[in-house]
Each structure stands twice: as structure tokens, then as C-alpha cells.
């Protein structure tokens, strides 16, 4: 892991992103497998035949939209609400049983290092705010973040810029002072729409090629590499 601080970066002539806005599922927490399995189990219980590829494609998106799509029903359908209730209970049980083990390698020390060298950290996730807070608390990283935004924190969720801009405001930073880190195409699209630098992580849902095609300014394959990229400064081509 690099030991560059913001002064080192400035001397090297690179940009300094003082704020880092992280996605949660698939970026900080290794939950994609559990999300897929739990969702498939619920669909089976409801008499549907789950399509794993279709389910995995919904990871990182709002829960109500996911179940409406997977069940082929409108958002306000009773079965959608039932599925969401089952999911929240089962996923909550999984998070509580796994705790800190859910974090990808390097996340806990990496976040601490970023904070120690003066970066302001936030979370922007398609989970609702309460679920996001519970997840970071149970995984033991809640004290790393100065701001957490969920899908219900803003009028429009990802890929719109609202959530990233909301977090930047809470961090007391301008958009150009922030970098968005995420594993999903919507994370990259959100960051770009907000006028922020973006780092795609290829160890989550989207592939490196997909993240590059979405416009990610850089793509890395580990959380330690995320830290290195943040501290080196993510260059946005003119």
C-alpha cells in the first residue's frame, strides 16, 4: 500500500481528490453471492424459477425495482412487498452472522489509512439509508465515514448524480474534489454525471471491460489498488 499523502501528490503534479465516495455492496462488502442466493431462494419460495444471471445483474440496484423486475409485477404489487420483507430479514441475518468477514481484503486498513492521511470518506449505496448504516456498523467500519447516503436519501438514485452530490455536500467538498469508487456501471455513471473522478473495481459485479466502457477514469482489481489510485490522484482527461 502506498504511503503517499496529499502533499506528496501535489508535488508530483497530480490532482488531489480530498473526498472519496464508496459504493457498498461489491465494493466494500463481498455480498454479491449472498444477495444472489437469497434472492433466488425467495423467488423459488414464491413459485418462480430463478435466473441467476438476471438476479446478479440486479445487484447494487434498488430492492423494490429488482423484485418488481424479477417477478414481472408493478412496484406496488403485494408480492413485491412480501419479497422485500423476506429479503431484508434473510440478508440481515446473513450480515449479522458474517460481520467483519464480509469486507473485501484490505478494506478496513485501507479506509483507516485514507482517513489518517486526510481524506474525507462517504458512502453512496442503492440500499435504503437505514440498511446501509446497519451494514457498516455490523462490519465495524461505521466510524470511517463522515456521510452515508442511501437510495431514499435523495430524489433520484443511481445513475443520477444526486447521491454523489449529496455526499460531497455533507463532506463539505466541491464535486471536483471527490472521487467515486464502485463496482457497478451505475456507480461510474453517477460519478461522471456529478462531475467527479471515478475508479471502477473489477472484483465486484461488472467486469473491467464494462467499467472502462462506462467511462471509468481508472479500473483496479483490489482494494489496496483503490487506495493507491486515490492517493496518486485520478486524472480526468480533458
Buried (B, 14 or more C-beta within 10 A) or exposed (E): EBEBBBEBBEEEEBBBBBBBBBBBBBBBBBBBEBBBBBBBBBBEEBEBEBEEEBBBBBBBBBBBBBBBBBBEBEEEBEBBEBBBEBBBEBBBEBBEEBEEEBBBEBBBEBBBBBBEBEBBBBBBBBBBBEBBBBBBEBBEBBEBBBBBBBBBBBEEBBBBBBBBBBBBEBBEBBBBBBBBBBBBBBBBBBBBBBBBBBBBBBBBBBEBEBBBEBEBBBBBEBBBBBBBBBBBBBEBEE
